[in-house]
Amino acid sequence: MKQFGIIYRHELKGHVKNKAFVGVTIFLVLIIALAMFFPRIKNSFSGSSDGGGASESKSSFGICVGDGVDAELAKNAFLSQPDFESYDIVVETDELKLKDKVVDGTYEFAFAIHDLTNYTYYVNNLSIMDERRAPSEEAMKQLNYREILKKNGAADAEIDDLVKLEVIGEPVALGADQSKNYFYAYIMIFALYMIILLYGQMVSTNVASEKSSRAMEVLITSAKPTALMFGKILAACTAGMGQLILIFGTAFVSYQITADDWGNNMLIDSIFNIPLEMVLYMLLFFLLGFLLYAMLFGAIGSMATKVEDINTLQTPITILFVAGFLIVVMSMGSNVNSTLMIVASYFPFTSPMAMFTRIAMGDIPVWEVVISVVILIVSVAACGVAAARIYRAGVLHYGKPPKFMEMLAKVKQKQ
């Protein structure tokens, strides 16, 4: 145990003092903090440029209408849309002048309404994410409603009351609410994916580097192979977990400070209002999933003679992990309780991602979660034993990397 503690502290110190680790962590923390404070920064600049607010002129856009279209009804139809209510709408009679005023900047954009079903949208630079198309089409529908109502003798006040009628529906999820849980489930899955690949491969690379420099021959005479392997794995796990806690902690604290600036943003609220139960499940599956793969990567690293051998040896594990990630991500957009996802939630190499996703986005009985966790714990223990035997036999193995059957034979060997 003393040897394990020394190795663990040494490896952890190496991770924490690594310039790349520190640089990436600081960069991500700053980026997340900046992103969370963006609305406040934006509002502060907007406030300082208002110049008192009252004297600031509103943006404007123009419309012109063809024969058979009531210009006043068209103007009211566009003003009824929330996206356009902050604009001044100017009615023009000439479409060419309308286009010229868009070009010279008089109007931010413009609409030429040819008839009740056709219009042209003029703008200088059309964004790939232009947000005016949908409300303009809705305004055209409103224009049709207004024309029909006016022809049937409805007064202007009655027309406004009818077309602005709001129907409020409130969805109540009796099971899991996927609209709220999707985003934090995806963030957890992606974080697990990145941390396992990054730190798992780091463990195997460190072991292979020590072997190629012959440092392993010195280390193996001073400490037990199992202490070496588990010290490296748990140090990497601690570093990865600490990095995630620091990054997510920064995001959470920043959100608490800037929550009012975000307003009622459903996406942000769904990410940060995570139930405590989900946080505990997240930590459990993250820890077990990381240990499972890190042990395999550590064993792989011990079998490599050179660092260059690592990529070839770890390819099967990487393919398995990436396949599991893709299965889960694709199922998140369709059916998290499909047969494939149910199988994946019990298969130990995919269950950390699959079962957590089903818990977050579905409504599954507790016994399924218990079975999945038990299978995962047993698999972690079995992989630990197998990885320790491979590591013990592989740390002093030099020459051609062993084949799969040779590695399997080493697993079956007695202590």
N, C-alpha and C positions, 0 to 999 in steps of 0.2 A: 504493500500500500504506500509505503514511503517513496519507493521508486516511481510509482504512478504519479504521486503528488509532485515530485520534482519535475518529471517529464511534462506533466500537464501545465505547470506554471511556466516552464521554459517555452513550450509551444505557444501558449496563450500570449506570453510577452512578445514572442516573435510576430504573431498576428497583429497585435495592437500597435507595435512599433513599426510595422511595415508601412512604408511611405504610400504605397498604392492603396492600402486599406484605409489609412487615415485620410488621404486625398479624396478618395471616392466617397467616404462617409461624410466629410465636410461639404463636399460638392452637393450631394443629395440632400443633406439637411438644409443648406442654403437655398437650393432650388425649391424644395417643398415649402419652406418658410416664406419665400418670395411669392410663390403661387397662392398660398393661403392669405397673404396680406395684399394681394393684388387689388381686390375690390376697394380696400381702404385707401391704397395708394392712388388708384384711379379716381376715387371720389375726392381726395384731397387736391389733386391737380385740377379736376373739374371745378371744384369750389373756388380755387384761386383764380381760375380763368373766367369765372362768371362776371366779374366786375360789378357785383351788386345784384345780379340776377334779373332784376326787374327790367333793365334796359336792354337785355339781350334779345335780339330778334330771333324769331322762330325760323327753322328751315322750311322751305316751301317746295312744292312740286306742282306741275301743271297738268291739266286735262283738257282735251278738246273732244267734242262729240260730233257724230255724224247725223244725217237726217233721220228723224224719227226717234231720237234719243233726247230725253229731257235733261238739260245740263244741270239743273238744280237737284234733280233726283240722283244723278250720277255723283255729284259732289257729296250729297248726304250719305250715299251708299259707301263711298270711300271713307268718310269721316266716322262711320259707324264701326270701322275696324280699329281695334286697339293699336295696331302697328302704325296707323296713319293719323290718329287723333291729335298727336302733338305737332302736326304740320299745318302750315297755311296752304290751302288748296286754291289755285288760281285757274279760272276757266278761260281758255284761249279759243279763238275762232279759226285759227290757221294752223294746220299741222306742221308746215315748214317752219314757221316762227317758233312753234313749240319745240321742235328738234334743235333749232339754233340756240334757244335759251338753255337747253340741257348742255349743249357743247360749251357755251361761254360761262357756265356755272351759275346762271341765274336760278335754275331749278336743279335740285339734286337728282331728280328723275322725272319722268312724265308718262302719261298714258293717253293714247289716241284711241277713243272708243268709236269703232266704225259702225257697229249696230249692237243689239242686245246680246249677241253671242260671240262677237269678235272684237279683239282689241290688240293694240301694239304697245309694248313696254319699252320705253327709251331710257337708256342709262349710258353714261360715258364708259365706265369699266364694269363689265359684268362679272361679279364674283362667282366662284364655283359653289359657294355656300350662300348664294343670294336668298334673303329671307322675305322678299317682297312678293314673290310669285304667288304663294298660297293665299295671303290676305287679299291680293288684287283679284284673284279668281273668286274668292268669297264675296268680295265687293260687287263683282259682276252678277253673281247670283242674287245678291241683295237688290241690285238695280232691277233685275227681272221681276222680283217679288213686288218692288215698289211700283213698277209700271203696271203690273196686273191689278194691284190694289187700287191704283189711281183710276184706271179705266173702269173699275167697278164702283167708283164713287166714294172711295174712302178719303177722309180728310187727312191732311199732313200729320196731325198729332196721332191719329189712329194708326197711320202707316208706321210711324216711329215706334209706337208701342208694340205693334205686331212683329216687326222685323228685329227689334232689340230684345224680344222675349228670351229670357235665359232659363234653361232647364238644368237643374242641379242634381247630379246623381252621385251617390257616395258608395264606392265599392267597399265591401266588408269581407276580408279573407278569413274563412273559418279554419283554414290550415295555414300554410306558410305563404307569405306575401313575396313572390318572386321579384316584383318590381322594386322592392326595398332591399332585398337580400342579394340581388344579382351582383351589385358592384363590389361589396366587400368580400363576397365569395370569390369573385374573379381576382381581386387584389391579393387575397391569401394564396390562391392557387398559383398565381404568377410569381409571388414572392418565394413560395416554396420551390417552384421550378428553378428560379434563378439561384437561390442560396444553395440548393443541393448540387446543381451543376458546377457552380463556382467553387464552393468549399470542398465538395467531394473530389473533384479533380485536383484541387490544391493538395489534399491529403495524399493522393496517389502520386502526384508529382514530387512532393517533398520526400516521400519514401524512396522513390526511384533516384532522386538526386543524391540522397545519402548513400545509396548503394553504388552509384556510378563514381562517387568520390571516395569510396572505400571507408567512409565514416561509419557505416553500419557495422563493420567488423569491430570497431572500437566500442560502439554503443551496445552491441549484443553481449559483450563480455562484462558490461557494467550494469545491465538491467535485463529483466525478463522480456521476451518478445511481446507477451500480452500487455505488459505495462507500457511498452513503447507504442503499440498499436492503439490501445484504448486512450492513452494520454494524448496522442495526436488527434484522434477522432473527437474526443470530448472537448479538447481545446478549440478545435475548428467549430464545433457545435456551439460552444459558448460565445466565440467571436461572432459567428453568424447571427445567433439569437440577440446578442448585445447590439449588433449593428441594426437589426430590424427594430428592436425596442427603441433605440435612439431616433431612428428615422420616423417610425410611427408615432413615437412620443412627441416629437417636434410638430408633426402634423396635427395631433390631437390638441396640444397646448395652443398652437396657433389658431386652431378652429375656435377654441373656447374664447380667445381674445377677439376674434373677428366674426363671430357667429352672426351678429346683427348686420354686418356689412354684406353678408351673403344673402340676407333676406330669406325667403321661402324657396330655397334652391333644393329641389327634391333629390338630385344626385348627391350633393354634398351632405345633406341631412341623412340620407340612407347609408353613406359611408361611415359617418362618425357617430350615429346613434345605434351602435351595435349592442345587442343584448349581452349581458355578462356571460350567459351560457354559451353564446357563440364564440366569445373571446377564449373561454376555457377549452372548448372543443378545438379551436384554432391552434392553441399552444400544444395541446395533447397530440394532435395529428402532425403538427410541424415537428415536434421532438421525435416522435416514433419514426416518421418518414425519413427524417434526416439521419438518424442513427442507422436505419436499415441500409440506406444507400451508401453512407459514409464507410460502414464496415466493408461493404463490397469493394468500394474504391480503394480502401486501405489494403485489402488483400490483393487486389489487382496490382497496386503499386509495388508490393513486395515481390511479385513474380517477374517484374520488368528488370532487365539488366541495365538498360539505358533509358533515359527520359524519352527518347524517340519511340520506344516500344509502347509507351502508355496509350497513345491514341488507338493503336490496333487492339490492344487487350481490353480496353474499356468500351469499345464500340458496341458490343452486345448489350451492356448495361445501359448505355446512353440511349440506344434505340428503344429499349424496353420502356425507359422513363419518358422519353419524348412521345412515344405512342400512347402511353397512359395519359399524358398531359393533353394531347390532341383529342382523345376520346372524351375527356371530361369537358374541355372547352367547347367542342361541337355539341355535346349533349346539353350544355347550359342554355343554348339557344333554342332547343327543341323540347326534349323530354328527359328530365333528370331521373325518372323512374323507369326508363326503358330496360329491357332485358340485359343489354350490354352494360349499362351503368350498374345494375344490380350485381352482375357478376364481378364487375370491376371494383365494387365497394367491398367485396370479400377477398379479392385477390390481393395479397399483401403489398405487392409492388405498385399497385394503383390505388389501393384503398385510402391512403392518406389524403389524396385529392378527391377521389370519387365519393367516399362516404361523407366527407365534410361538405361537399357540394350538395349531396342529397339531404343532409341535415339542414343546411341553410336555405335551400330552395324547394324542399319538399316537405311532406308530412309523413315521417316514418316512425314505426314503433320503437320503443327503447331497446327491446330485445335484439333487434337487428344491429343497432349501434354497439351493444355489448358484445355480440358475436364477432363483429368486425374488429373491435379493439382487442379482444382476446386473441384472435387469429394473428393480428398484427404484432402484439407483444410476444407471442410464441415464436413468430417468424423472426423478430429482432433478436431474440435469445438464440435461436437456431443459427441465424446468420453470424451472430457473435462467436459462437463455438466454431463454426466452419471457417470464418475469417481468421480466427486466432490460429487454427491449425495450418491454414494456408500461409499465413504470415510467418509462423514459426519455421515452416519448411522453406519459405521463399526468400527470407531476408538474406540468406547466405548463398542463394542460388544465382549462379552466373552462367553466361552462355546463352544458348538459344531459348527464348521464352517458351514455357511449357504449353502444351495443347490442353483443351478442355478436359479430356479424359484423365490426363496426368494430374490436373488440379483436383479433379473429383477423387482420384485415388488418395491424394494427400489429405482430403477432408475425412476420408474413412479411416485413416491411420489412427492408431491409439496414441494416447498422450506419450 
